[in-house]
Amino acid sequence: MKILLFILMFLPVLALGAEVEYSLVIRNHVFEPSEIRVPAKQKIRLIVKNQDATPEEFESHELNREKVIPAGATVKILIGPLAPGRYPFVGEFHEATARGTVIAE
């Protein structure tokens, strides 16, 4: 019982170092959701799943990230820690429809 209590006391401290995960789906050349609200000053892991039959490229100059996501594939993109603000991203292969924003608060 004492061991369980000890683990529970330190669990929040252990969780502080972990990246928080957020999911994005590419469907019909559109990012869903188009906005993701994340905590500022924390590392974030975006899990991006491309459900389209064609590849897409996640690109953001503001986030300093560029990653091709093959058709039907899932990739992880690490970002942050971010200052509070808005960070747009696009699907470079379908820029007219594949648009989104990470909002750090």
N, C-alpha and C positions, 0 to 999 in steps of 0.2 A: 504493500500500500504506500509506503514512504517513497519508493522508487517512482511510482506513478505520479504522486504529488510533486516530486522533484522535476520530472519531465514536463508536467503541465505548467509549472512555474516558469520554465525557460523556453517553452514553445514559442511565445511571441517574440523573444529575442532572436531565436533561430530563423523565424520567418522574415525578419527585417532584411536579411541579406539576399533573399530570393527575388528573382525577377517576377513581375506580375505578367500574366499572359492575357492577351486579347486576341480574339479571332476575327478574321476577315474572310469573306467568300467572294470570289469573282464568278459571277453568273451573268450570262448575256452581255459580257463586256462592261459590267457595272460592279463596283465594290459595294458589298453589303456587310455591315452598315457603312454609310458614307461618312459618318463622323464617329470618332472614338474619343471619349473623354478619359484621360489618364491622370494619375497623380504627378505633379511636377516634382522634379529633383529625385526621380526614381528610375532605375533601369526597367525597360519594358521589353517583352518578347511578343512580337506580332506573329501569329500563326495564320498564314495566308493559304487558303485552299482554292485552287483554280478548277472550277467545275466546267469550264468551257472546253471545246474541242480544239482550241488553238492556244498557243503560249501567250503569256502577257508579261510585261516588264513593270514591276513596281519601281517607281522612280520618285525621289524627292530630293531636290537640291537643299532644302531647309533642314532635312533630317540627315543629309549626306549619305543616302542609301540608294542603291540600284541593284535589283535582283530579278533575273528572268525566272518565271514560274512556268514550267512546262504544262501542257494540257493534262488535266487530271491529277496534277501533283500538289503536294503540300510542302511549304517551306517555312522556316523560322527566320525572322528578321529581328535582330537586337537593335534597340534604339535607346537613347538617353544616357544618363539622366538629362531631362529637358527642363529648361527654364519655363516659367509660365508663358503661354502664348499659343498661337495657331501655327500648325505645320502642315501645309498642303502636300498631297501626293497624287500621282497620276499613274494610269496604266499607259505607258508610252506607246504601245502598239494600237491602242484605241482611246486616244486622249480626249476625243469629243464626248465619250460617255463614261469612261473609267476615271472618276475623280473622287477624291476624299480628303479628309482633314483629321489630323490628330490634334486634339485640344488638351494641352497640359494645364492643370489647375492646381 
